[in-house]
């Protein structure tokens, strides 16, 4: 099978946290994520999100609530104790309480048709759906946190490039000042060079504010309001492998949303079984002791009551449950179709971003660096003007920024593919 290779930050840490397997194979800083003045890794960010996310905190309580409901569904109906007093407050021989007859009776509802088991299975289905929804939320949280981490990493690299641009602008301004002093160029060129230094400083300040904003978005995934780390750590130029689309499409059934639909269909089928069980009428059996009006006259009473299902055989609820199963099957098919299209589009975007990053790294960026070096050498000897230097400088940093955007796009698309697959893009053996 052919593979496409790309350059970008490898999300091996995401693989580690998804599986919570062995330690990350990349050399990670030893400091913990909670310390100040610390370098944050992707693995640490994902672990913090899983541990502290406010969005995930509700699921354990919901699961426990459904476990309690499942316990309640499995309980048998309570017996009923009844007291009946007859022949009271009448006239003649039954005036006041003279002819009173008291009956003490105990009744028990007996559920037939497997209703209790069907109730338990229906609630168990709800619990399975809740567990599947947790997996959907967890996968989404991991992908969102990875994306936020990547944006911080890209903003951090952009801030570094902005500082590098300031330093280069200062060097060019110093060279220009020397040429002006030597009388080789006009003093106007020195003014232009100083203006470029000021513009580069403004851009560097803007890049710093952008970085702070991305940090705030990242820490929000684990409920913090302030970033307690200074920088993030990640390799931006590691080589990784993109599987072919057919191989990824074959794994799409592991998508958490589709797995959630399997649980939902099982729950709806359990509802069908419950409605079918309810068509069978229950029986109420009762028995007790009656105190008659005569002296020392007592008798036992027995009772049996059964609803007669002439009109209501639960037919409406049964048909509703069956139709909801069919609707769920159609919705799952639609979801699978959407996910397949999303997987295809994301894979194509990843191939495009990887090709762009590779071309920039191997062709455009080296050519831009060589061009600037040659023009700077010619500038000092008077062969080129300041505008030539400025244009070469802009072209170089435009290529660096474009490569950074392409690399960031690669990272984000890899995280999105892993969210769609519900698993690492490449199995550990392939890494």
N, C-alpha and C positions, 0 to 999 in steps of 0.2 A: 504494500500500500504506500502511495506517495504521500509525502508530508511537506507542508510549507513551514519554513522556519522564520521566526520573527525575532526582533529585538524589543525587549521591554521588561518591566519589573515582573519577575516571575511570582505568581501567587502561590508559592509552595506553602506558605504559612496558612493560607486559607484551606488548603488541603489538610494540613495537620489539625486545624481546629474543627473542620467538618467531621473528621474521623476521631479526633482526640486520641491520635495514635502516638508514635514515638516523637521525640523532640524534633523540632524543625531542623532540616539538614543545612539550612543557611546559618552562618555564624551570627548569632543574635547577641546584643548587649546583655549584660548580666543583671542590670538594674531592674527593679520592679516598676510597673507602670504607675504606681501611686506616688512615687517620689517626685519631688520638685527638681528642676534642672536635670531632666532625664531624657534619654532618647527612646521614643516609642516605636515598637515594631508592629507590623501588621498582625502577627500572632497575638501580641498583647492586647491590641485594640479589639480584635474579635473576641478574645476571652473576656475582656471587660464588658463588651456589649452583651454577651450571653449571660454573664453573671449578674449584671446590674440593670439591664434594659427595663424601663418602666412598662414598655409594651408587652414584654414577656412575663412580667410579674403577675399578671392577672390569671394566666393559664393554670398554675397549680391550684388556685382557689376554685376555679371553674371545674377542674377535674375532680377535686374533692367533693364539690357540691353534687356532681353527677354520680359519684360513687355513693353518696348518701341517698340520692334519689333511687338508685338501683337497689339499695338495701330496702328502701321503703316499698318499692314495687314488688319485692319478693315476699312481703309480709302477708299472712292470711287475714281475712276479715275478722274483726272482733265479734265475739258472741254478744247477744243482746238480752238484757234482763228486763222483763216487763211485768207490771202489776195492773190487774183489771178488777174493778169493783163494780158489780152489777146489782140491779134491783134496789137502788137507794133513792131516798128523797121522793118516794112515791106516795100513794094513798092506801088506806086500808091496811092490809097485812104487810105491805111493804113500805109503810110510812116511816120516815127518817131512815134508820139503818136496821130496822127489825128484820127485813128479809134479805139483807146484804149477802152477796156471794162474792168471795175474793178468790182471784186466780193469780198465782205466782208462776210465771212462765219464763223459760230460757229458750232463746232461739239462736240458730246458727245459719249463716248464709254459706252455702256450698257452691263454690265456683266450678263450673263445668267447661269443657272445651279447651282446657289448657290456657286459660286466661292469665293465670299468675305467671307461668313460664313465658308467655308471649309478652307480658308487660316488662319482665326482667330483660328479655332480649331486645325490646325496643329501646329501653333506657341504656342498655349496654351499647347499642348502636349509636346513640347520641354521644356516649363517652368516647367511642372510637372516632367519631367525627371531630370531636373537640381535640383529641390527640392529633389527628391529621391536620387540623387547623393550626395547632401549635407548630407542627413541622413546616407548614407553609409560611407561617410568620417567622419562624427561626431562620429558614432559608432566605427569606426576604431581608431579614435583619442583617445576616451575614453579608449578603450581596451589597446592601446599602452601606454598611460599615466599611466594607472593602472599597466601595466607590468613594466614600468620603475620605478614607485614608489615601487613596490614589490622588484625589484632588489636592489634599494637603501636600503630598509628595511633589506633585506637579507645581503647585504654588511655591513651595520651598525651592525647587529648582529654578523657577522663573525669577524668584527673588535673588538667587545666586547669580543668574545670568544678568540681571539688572545691575548688580554690584560690579560684575565683570565688565559690563558696558561702561560704567562710570570710570573704572580704572583705565580702560582703553582710551576713553575720551580725554582723561587727564594726561595720559602719555602723549596722545596726539597734540593736545594743546601745548604741552611742554616742548615738543619737537617744533611746533609752529612758532612758538615764542623764540626759540633759538634761530630759526630761519629768518624771522623778522629782524632780530638783532643783527644777524649777519647781512641784512639788506637784500636777501634773496627773494623775499615775497613781500606783499603789501601788508601793513599793519591791520588792514580790514580782516585779513584771514585769521589773525589772532583773536579778534573780537568774535568772529564766527565760531572759533574753536571753544572759547569760553562759554558761549551760549549753548553749545552742544553739551558741555560738561554740566551746566545747570539743568538742561532738559533731561539728561541721563539721571541726575540726582532726583528729580521729580518723579521719574518713572520708577526708580528704585524705592522711593517712599510709597508710591502707590502699590507696588508689588508687596511691600511689607504689610500694608493694611489688608490686602487681599488674602495674604497668608493667614493673618490673625482671624479673618472671617471664616476661612475654611477650617481652621482649628476649632472654632466655636461650633461649627456644624458637626464636626467629627465627635467631639466629646458629648454632644447632646444625645448620641446613640446609647450612652450608658448613664444618662441622667445628670451629667455634670454641666455646670454653667461656665466654668473657666478651665482653660487648658492648663494642666499641671505638668506639661512636658515642654521642652524648648523646641525640639525638632523631631522628625520622624526618620526612621531608617529604612532604606530599601535600595536594592540594586536596580538601576534604570537601564542597564544595557545587557542583561543576561539573555541568553538564547533559549528559546522555548519552541515547542512543537505544537502546531495546530492540527488536530485530527481532521480527516476528510469528513464531509457533511454526512455521508451515508452512515459512517460509524457513530456519529452523534445522534442522528435521527433514530437509530436502532435503540438508543438508550433513553429516548424521550419519555417512555412509559414510567421511568423513575421520577418524573417531575412531581414535586410535592402536591401541586394542584390536582393532577390526575389521580394520584394516590388518595387524595382527599375525596375525590368523586367516587372512588371505589367504596370508601367507607360510607359516604352519603347514600349510595345505591343500596348497600347492605342495610342501612338504617331504614330506608323507605320500604325495603322488602320486609323487614321486621314489622313495620307498621301495617303492611298488608296482612301478615299473619295475625296480628293483634285484632284487626277489624274482622277477620274471618272467625276468630275465636269468640268474639262478642256476639256473633249471630246465634250462638247456643245459649238458651236461657239458663239462668242459675236457679238453684232450688234452695228454698229456706225451710229448714226443719225446726220444729219447736216442740216443747213438751214442758209440763209443769203440774202443779198441784192446785186443785180448786177446793176452797172451803165453802161448803153449802150452808144454807140457812138453818137446816135442822141441827139439833145437838149431835155433836160428834159425827157429822156427815162430811166425808171428804171423798174426793175422786181425782184420778189422774186425767190430764187432758193431753192430747197429741195433735200436732198440726203439721201440715205440709202445704206449701204454696209454690206454684210454678207459673211464671208469666206465660201467656199464650201469644206467641209471635205471629199474630194474624196480619198485622199492618206493618210493624217495624221489625224488619229482619236485618237491620243495619246495612241495608243494601246500598244506600247513598254513600256512607262512609267507606264501604268496601270498594266501590267503584272509584271514589276519589283517591284512595290509596293506590289502586292499580294505575290510575292515570298519572299520579305523581311519580311512580317508578318509570313509566315511559317518558315522561318529561325529563327526568333526571338522566336517562340514557341519551336523549337528544342533546341535553346541555353538555354532557361529558364529551360527546362527539364533537360538538361545536368548540368546546375548550381545547380538545386535542388538535383540531384544525387550526385554531388561532395560534397555539403554541408551536406547531410545525412551521407555520408561516413566519412567526417571530424568530424561531431558531434559524431558518433559512436566511432571513434578512440580517440577523446579527452575525451569522457566519460570513456572509458576503462582506459586510462592513468591516469585520475583523481582517479578512484577507486584504481589503483595500487599504486599511490603516497600516497593516504590517508591511505591505509593499511600499507604501509611502515612507514609513520610518526607515526601511532598509535602503531605499534610494537616497534619502536625505543623508543617512549616515555614511554610505559608501561612495556617493558621487557628488551630490550638491555641496555638502558641508566641506569636504576636503578641497573642492575647487574654490569655494568662497574663501577659505583660509589662505590658500596659495595666492589667490588674487589680491587679497588685502596685504599680504606680506610683500608681494612684488610691487604694488602701488606705493606702499610705505617706503620701500627702498628707493623707488624712482622719485618719490616726493622729496626726500632729503637731498637728492641730486638735481632737483629742478625739472625733472621730466614730466611730472604730473602736478596738477593743481590740488588745492584743498578740497574742492568739490569732488574730485575723483576719489580722494581718500574717504570723504564722507559717504559717498555712494557705496564704496566697497565695504565700509563699516556697517552701513545699514543692511546691505545684502547678507553679510555674514550673520548678523544677529537675527535677521528675519529667518534665515535658514535654521539657526539654532532654535528659535522659538517655534517654528513650524515642526521641527523634529520632536520637540518636547510635547507639542499638542498631539502629534501622531502617536507618540509613545503613551501619553495619558489615555488617548482613545483606545489603544490596544488593551491597556490594563482594564479600563471600564468595560470593554466588550467581553473580555475574558471573564470578569466577574458576572456579567449578565448571562453568559453562556453557562456558567456553573450554577447560577440560580435556575435557569431553565432545565438543566439536566438533573439538578438536585444532587450533584456529585462533582468531584474534581474534573476538570477538563481532560486531564491525562491521569490514568491510574498511577499509583506510586512507582510501579515497575518501569513505566515509561519515562519517569523523571530521573 
